[in-house]
Amino acid sequence: MDWSKFHRGVFLVNVLAIIYDPKTKKILIGLRKDDPLVKNLTWSFPGGRPGYKKDLESYLKLEVKKKTGLNIQIKNIVLARTPTENHQFLLIYYYCEVVDGRAKAGEKFVRIKWVKPAKVKKYFTTSIHHELLKYLENDRRLVIDNEIL
């Protein structure tokens, strides 16, 4: 696609899961290698680009299953943004919880890791929106008595 023909309104959409474990108070991230679209990408949240045949949430569940081995329940949208590095992408972050499955690195992830939300920034080599960081660093906002704030 020749992006220079579009001045606004056309994005590559990525849906991403912030998978939170209320027991350990950690979230799941995955290590990627040699991403063709984002050269500096290393650690990221599981997810991917949706297709056109299903809704965004169905694709997110499918991508998470392929990349982590986990089945998730999507609770709500946390944030939608364009990254600093590439405004042609639209990233939509969803708060999710594990339903079942065994966590293991799968498609495009060479490793997965559960980390404290406040430590996520040290793993990422691409930008993380300040509102997302604020959300992650205040893990009381993630879940209180299994209710999303």
C-alpha atoms as an extended CHARMM CRD file, in Angstrom:
* protein
*
       149  EXT
         1         1  MET       CA              0.0000000000        0.0000000000        0.0000000000  PROA      1               0.0000000000
         2         2  ASP       CA              1.3080000000        3.4390000000       -0.8910000000  PROA      2               0.0000000000
         3         3  TRP       CA              0.7380000000        5.3950000000        2.3460000000  PROA      3               0.0000000000
         4         4  SER       CA              1.7020000000        8.6800000000        0.7070000000  PROA      4               0.0000000000
         5         5  LYS       CA             -1.6880000000        8.7010000000       -1.0930000000  PROA      5               0.0000000000
         6         6  PHE       CA             -3.5090000000        8.9410000000        2.2320000000  PROA      6               0.0000000000
         7         7  HSD       CA             -3.3620000000       12.0570000000        4.3340000000  PROA      7               0.0000000000
         8         8  ARG       CA             -5.5050000000       10.7560000000        7.1860000000  PROA      8               0.0000000000
         9         9  GLY       CA             -7.9040000000        8.0630000000        8.3040000000  PROA      9               0.0000000000
        10        10  VAL       CA             -6.0560000000        4.9070000000        7.2200000000  PROA      10              0.0000000000
        11        11  PHE       CA             -4.2190000000        2.8400000000        9.8470000000  PROA      11              0.0000000000
        12        12  LEU       CA             -2.7880000000       -0.6130000000       10.3730000000  PROA      12              0.0000000000
        13        13  VAL       CA             -4.7180000000       -1.7850000000       13.4260000000  PROA      13              0.0000000000
        14        14  ASN       CA             -3.0930000000       -3.8820000000       16.1330000000  PROA      14              0.0000000000
        15        15  VAL       CA             -5.0550000000       -5.3080000000       19.0550000000  PROA      15              0.0000000000
        16        16  LEU       CA             -2.9930000000       -6.0020000000       22.1750000000  PROA      16              0.0000000000
        17        17  ALA       CA             -3.7660000000       -7.8450000000       25.4080000000  PROA      17              0.0000000000
        18        18  ILE       CA             -2.7290000000       -6.6760000000       28.8420000000  PROA      18              0.0000000000
        19        19  ILE       CA             -3.1340000000      -10.0680000000       30.5190000000  PROA      19              0.0000000000
        20        20  TYR       CA             -3.2180000000       -9.5760000000       34.2760000000  PROA      20              0.0000000000
        21        21  ASP       CA             -2.9490000000      -12.2910000000       36.9130000000  PROA      21              0.0000000000
        22        22  PRO       CA             -4.6090000000      -10.9400000000       40.0850000000  PROA      22              0.0000000000
        23        23  LYS       CA             -2.9780000000      -13.6770000000       42.2110000000  PROA      23              0.0000000000
        24        24  THR       CA              0.6150000000      -12.7480000000       41.3350000000  PROA      24              0.0000000000
        25        25  LYS       CA             -0.2200000000       -9.1440000000       40.3560000000  PROA      25              0.0000000000
        26        26  LYS       CA              1.8200000000       -9.5970000000       37.1730000000  PROA      26              0.0000000000
        27        27  ILE       CA              1.1530000000       -9.1190000000       33.4670000000  PROA      27              0.0000000000
        28        28  LEU       CA              2.3530000000      -11.1970000000       30.5320000000  PROA      28              0.0000000000
        29        29  ILE       CA              4.7720000000       -9.8830000000       27.9030000000  PROA      29              0.0000000000
        30        30  GLY       CA              6.5160000000      -11.6680000000       25.0560000000  PROA      30              0.0000000000
        31        31  LEU       CA              9.9240000000      -11.3430000000       23.4200000000  PROA      31              0.0000000000
        32        32  ARG       CA              9.9090000000      -10.9470000000       19.6400000000  PROA      32              0.0000000000
        33        33  LYS       CA             12.8500000000      -11.1640000000       17.2530000000  PROA      33              0.0000000000
        34        34  ASP       CA             13.3330000000       -9.4150000000       13.9190000000  PROA      34              0.0000000000
        35        35  ASP       CA              9.9000000000       -7.8360000000       13.4690000000  PROA      35              0.0000000000
        36        36  PRO       CA              9.7150000000       -6.7190000000        9.7990000000  PROA      36              0.0000000000
        37        37  LEU       CA              7.4140000000       -3.7500000000       10.5110000000  PROA      37              0.0000000000
        38        38  VAL       CA              8.9760000000       -2.3490000000       13.6950000000  PROA      38              0.0000000000
        39        39  LYS       CA             12.7660000000       -2.7090000000       13.6820000000  PROA      39              0.0000000000
        40        40  ASN       CA             13.3040000000       -1.7590000000       17.3570000000  PROA      40              0.0000000000
        41        41  LEU       CA             10.5690000000       -3.9870000000       18.7680000000  PROA      41              0.0000000000
        42        42  THR       CA             11.6600000000       -6.5470000000       21.3560000000  PROA      42              0.0000000000
        43        43  TRP       CA              9.2440000000       -7.1440000000       24.2450000000  PROA      43              0.0000000000
        44        44  SER       CA              5.5700000000       -6.5120000000       23.6030000000  PROA      44              0.0000000000
        45        45  PHE       CA              2.0890000000       -7.3650000000       24.7450000000  PROA      45              0.0000000000
        46        46  PRO       CA              0.5400000000      -10.3610000000       22.9640000000  PROA      46              0.0000000000
        47        47  GLY       CA             -1.7550000000       -9.5490000000       20.0810000000  PROA      47              0.0000000000
        48        48  GLY       CA             -1.6100000000       -8.7740000000       16.4030000000  PROA      48              0.0000000000
        49        49  ARG       CA             -3.3210000000       -7.3810000000       13.3460000000  PROA      49              0.0000000000
        50        50  PRO       CA             -6.9340000000       -8.4760000000       12.9540000000  PROA      50              0.0000000000
        51        51  GLY       CA             -8.5160000000       -9.6710000000        9.7550000000  PROA      51              0.0000000000
        52        52  TYR       CA            -11.8210000000       -8.5380000000        8.2740000000  PROA      52              0.0000000000
        53        53  LYS       CA            -13.9750000000      -11.6240000000        8.8360000000  PROA      53              0.0000000000
        54        54  LYS       CA            -14.4550000000      -11.3940000000       12.6280000000  PROA      54              0.0000000000
        55        55  ASP       CA            -14.6550000000       -8.7170000000       15.2930000000  PROA      55              0.0000000000
        56        56  LEU       CA            -11.4980000000       -7.2920000000       16.8720000000  PROA      56              0.0000000000
        57        57  GLU       CA            -11.9560000000       -9.1750000000       20.1380000000  PROA      57              0.0000000000
        58        58  SER       CA            -12.2220000000      -12.5570000000       18.3960000000  PROA      58              0.0000000000
        59        59  TYR       CA             -8.9520000000      -11.9000000000       16.6040000000  PROA      59              0.0000000000
        60        60  LEU       CA             -7.2890000000      -10.8100000000       19.8290000000  PROA      60              0.0000000000
        61        61  LYS       CA             -8.3050000000      -14.0650000000       21.5340000000  PROA      61              0.0000000000
        62        62  LEU       CA             -6.9800000000      -16.0510000000       18.5630000000  PROA      62              0.0000000000
        63        63  GLU       CA             -3.6590000000      -14.1700000000       18.4710000000  PROA      63              0.0000000000
        64        64  VAL       CA             -3.1500000000      -14.5430000000       22.2270000000  PROA      64              0.0000000000
        65        65  LYS       CA             -3.8240000000      -18.2830000000       22.0000000000  PROA      65              0.0000000000
        66        66  LYS       CA             -1.2990000000      -18.6790000000       19.1500000000  PROA      66              0.0000000000
        67        67  LYS       CA              1.3850000000      -16.5940000000       20.8640000000  PROA      67              0.0000000000
        68        68  THR       CA              0.9560000000      -17.6830000000       24.5030000000  PROA      68              0.0000000000
        69        69  GLY       CA             -1.1310000000      -20.8760000000       24.6720000000  PROA      69              0.0000000000
        70        70  LEU       CA             -3.6800000000      -19.0660000000       26.8630000000  PROA      70              0.0000000000
        71        71  ASN       CA             -7.3980000000      -18.5780000000       26.4660000000  PROA      71              0.0000000000
        72        72  ILE       CA             -8.4290000000      -15.1620000000       27.7020000000  PROA      72              0.0000000000
        73        73  GLN       CA            -11.5010000000      -13.2410000000       28.6980000000  PROA      73              0.0000000000
        74        74  ILE       CA            -11.5050000000       -9.6510000000       27.4560000000  PROA      74              0.0000000000
        75        75  LYS       CA            -12.7770000000       -7.2210000000       30.0760000000  PROA      75              0.0000000000
        76        76  ASN       CA            -12.4910000000       -3.7620000000       28.5170000000  PROA      76              0.0000000000
        77        77  ILE       CA            -10.4690000000       -1.3940000000       26.3550000000  PROA      77              0.0000000000
        78        78  VAL       CA             -7.7260000000        0.3950000000       28.2600000000  PROA      78              0.0000000000
        79        79  LEU       CA             -6.3340000000        2.7200000000       25.5810000000  PROA      79              0.0000000000
        80        80  ALA       CA             -6.2080000000        3.3360000000       21.8360000000  PROA      80              0.0000000000
        81        81  ARG       CA             -3.2180000000        5.2570000000       20.4490000000  PROA      81              0.0000000000
        82        82  THR       CA             -0.7740000000        5.7380000000       17.6190000000  PROA      82              0.0000000000
        83        83  PRO       CA              2.8500000000        5.0190000000       18.5780000000  PROA      83              0.0000000000
        84        84  THR       CA              5.5040000000        7.7170000000       18.4920000000  PROA      84              0.0000000000
        85        85  GLU       CA              7.6580000000        5.6850000000       16.0980000000  PROA      85              0.0000000000
        86        86  ASN       CA              5.0030000000        5.1270000000       13.4440000000  PROA      86              0.0000000000
        87        87  HSD       CA              1.7150000000        7.0260000000       13.2370000000  PROA      87              0.0000000000
        88        88  GLN       CA              0.4370000000        4.6290000000       10.5770000000  PROA      88              0.0000000000
        89        89  PHE       CA             -0.3770000000        2.0970000000       13.3170000000  PROA      89              0.0000000000
        90        90  LEU       CA             -3.4010000000        2.2530000000       15.5890000000  PROA      90              0.0000000000
        91        91  LEU       CA             -2.8300000000        0.2390000000       18.7660000000  PROA      91              0.0000000000
        92        92  ILE       CA             -5.8200000000       -0.8490000000       20.8440000000  PROA      92              0.0000000000
        93        93  TYR       CA             -4.9860000000       -2.2040000000       24.3110000000  PROA      93              0.0000000000
        94        94  TYR       CA             -7.4620000000       -4.4890000000       26.0910000000  PROA      94              0.0000000000
        95        95  TYR       CA             -7.4650000000       -5.5140000000       29.7450000000  PROA      95              0.0000000000
        96        96  CYS       CA             -7.7500000000       -9.3310000000       29.8530000000  PROA      96              0.0000000000
        97        97  GLU       CA             -7.6800000000      -12.2100000000       32.3010000000  PROA      97              0.0000000000
        98        98  VAL       CA             -6.6980000000      -15.8410000000       31.7730000000  PROA      98              0.0000000000
        99        99  VAL       CA             -9.5650000000      -18.3330000000       31.4450000000  PROA      99              0.0000000000
       100       100  ASP       CA             -7.4070000000      -21.4350000000       30.9710000000  PROA      100             0.0000000000
       101       101  GLY       CA             -4.3900000000      -22.8400000000       29.1810000000  PROA      101             0.0000000000
       102       102  ARG       CA             -0.6970000000      -23.2380000000       29.8940000000  PROA      102             0.0000000000
       103       103  ALA       CA              1.5220000000      -20.2290000000       29.2070000000  PROA      103             0.0000000000
       104       104  LYS       CA              4.2020000000      -20.9760000000       26.6250000000  PROA      104             0.0000000000
       105       105  ALA       CA              5.8930000000      -18.9650000000       23.8830000000  PROA      105             0.0000000000
       106       106  GLY       CA              4.2950000000      -19.5140000000       20.4980000000  PROA      106             0.0000000000
       107       107  GLU       CA              3.9880000000      -17.8220000000       17.1170000000  PROA      107             0.0000000000
       108       108  LYS       CA              6.4050000000      -14.8430000000       16.8320000000  PROA      108             0.0000000000
       109       109  PHE       CA              7.3390000000      -14.9920000000       20.5280000000  PROA      109             0.0000000000
       110       110  VAL       CA             10.6290000000      -16.6610000000       21.4180000000  PROA      110             0.0000000000
       111       111  ARG       CA              9.9890000000      -16.1720000000       25.1350000000  PROA      111             0.0000000000
       112       112  ILE       CA              7.2040000000      -15.0170000000       27.4510000000  PROA      112             0.0000000000
       113       113  LYS       CA              7.5150000000      -13.5760000000       30.9240000000  PROA      113             0.0000000000
       114       114  TRP       CA              5.2260000000      -12.5060000000       33.7800000000  PROA      114             0.0000000000
       115       115  VAL       CA              6.3670000000       -9.1310000000       35.1470000000  PROA      115             0.0000000000
       116       116  LYS       CA              5.1970000000       -6.6210000000       37.7140000000  PROA      116             0.0000000000
       117       117  PRO       CA              3.2420000000       -3.8820000000       35.8960000000  PROA      117             0.0000000000
       118       118  ALA       CA              5.5480000000       -1.1440000000       37.1990000000  PROA      118             0.0000000000
       119       119  LYS       CA              8.5510000000       -2.9600000000       35.6230000000  PROA      119             0.0000000000
       120       120  VAL       CA              7.1530000000       -3.2130000000       32.0720000000  PROA      120             0.0000000000
       121       121  LYS       CA              8.8860000000       -0.0580000000       30.8340000000  PROA      121             0.0000000000
       122       122  LYS       CA             12.3640000000       -1.4930000000       31.4350000000  PROA      122             0.0000000000
       123       123  TYR       CA             11.6630000000       -4.3330000000       28.9630000000  PROA      123             0.0000000000
       124       124  PHE       CA             10.1960000000       -2.3060000000       26.0960000000  PROA      124             0.0000000000
       125       125  THR       CA             12.4470000000       -0.7780000000       23.4290000000  PROA      125             0.0000000000
       126       126  THR       CA              9.5530000000        1.0300000000       21.7330000000  PROA      126             0.0000000000
       127       127  SER       CA              7.5160000000        3.8510000000       23.2240000000  PROA      127             0.0000000000
       128       128  ILE       CA              4.8020000000        3.2300000000       25.7890000000  PROA      128             0.0000000000
       129       129  HSD       CA              2.1290000000        5.8910000000       26.0720000000  PROA      129             0.0000000000
       130       130  HSD       CA              2.2670000000        7.7780000000       29.3790000000  PROA      130             0.0000000000
       131       131  GLU       CA             -1.4140000000        7.0110000000       30.1190000000  PROA      131             0.0000000000
       132       132  LEU       CA             -0.7600000000        3.2820000000       29.6570000000  PROA      132             0.0000000000
       133       133  LEU       CA              2.2590000000        3.4830000000       31.9710000000  PROA      133             0.0000000000
       134       134  LYS       CA              0.1700000000        5.2930000000       34.5670000000  PROA      134             0.0000000000
       135       135  TYR       CA             -2.4620000000        2.5580000000       34.2850000000  PROA      135             0.0000000000
       136       136  LEU       CA              0.1310000000       -0.2140000000       34.6760000000  PROA      136             0.0000000000
       137       137  GLU       CA              2.1080000000        1.4030000000       37.4670000000  PROA      137             0.0000000000
       138       138  ASN       CA             -0.9720000000        1.7810000000       39.6430000000  PROA      138             0.0000000000
       139       139  ASP       CA             -1.8540000000       -1.9260000000       39.7960000000  PROA      139             0.0000000000
       140       140  ARG       CA             -4.6820000000       -1.1860000000       42.2650000000  PROA      140             0.0000000000
       141       141  ARG       CA             -6.4470000000        0.2680000000       39.2250000000  PROA      141             0.0000000000
       142       142  LEU       CA             -6.1110000000       -3.0320000000       37.3840000000  PROA      142             0.0000000000
       143       143  VAL       CA             -8.2870000000       -5.1150000000       39.6580000000  PROA      143             0.0000000000
       144       144  ILE       CA             -9.8720000000       -4.6120000000       43.0520000000  PROA      144             0.0000000000
       145       145  ASP       CA            -11.9760000000       -7.5740000000       44.1690000000  PROA      145             0.0000000000
       146       146  ASN       CA            -12.1120000000       -8.7020000000       40.5270000000  PROA      146             0.0000000000
       147       147  GLU       CA            -13.8430000000       -5.4750000000       39.5180000000  PROA      147             0.0000000000
       148       148  ILE       CA            -12.2130000000       -3.2860000000       36.9100000000  PROA      148             0.0000000000
       149       149  LEU       CA            -11.9950000000        0.3490000000       37.9020000000  PROA      149             0.0000000000
